[in-house]
Amino acid sequence: MEFIIALAIGKIRLHKEIDEKLRGNIIQALQGKVQDVGLLLGGEIAPI
């Protein structure tokens, strides 16, 4: 979960295509298990 949070807040930077694909896969995997996972990983990266 630490990796997902770091990805969400922009502490981890990935290539744009890989980032989008990874975020989509994480959202799909956590759908129904984590409330508002789309808000956490969707949209723009939060500023540090």
N, C-alpha and C positions, 0 to 999 in steps of 0.2 A: 504494500500500500504506500510505502514511502516513495517508491519510484513514481507511482501514479500522481501523487501530490506534487513531487518535484517537477514532473512533466507539466502538470496543470498550472503551476505558478511560474513556469519559465526558467527554472534553475537548470533544466536539462534541455539542450537545443539539439534537434535532429534535422536532417535534410527535410525540406518541405514535404516532399511526396511520402517519405517514410513516416514523418510525424502525423500527417493526415490519416494514413492507413492504420497506424498504431492506435491513434485516438479512436478511430471508428471501431476497430476490433475490441478495444477496452470497453468502450461504451456498450457495444453489443453484448460482451461477456458479462458485464456488471448490471445490465438492465434488469430491474426487478429485485436486485440484491442490494444495491446502493441507491438510496433516494437522491434524486436530482443529479445523477451522474452526468447527464447532458450539460448541466450548468457548470459542473466542475471541469469537464474536458472539451466542451463545445465552444465554438466561436474563437475569439482572439485570445492570445496569451496575455495574462495579467502582467502589468509592469512590476519590476522587482523593487 
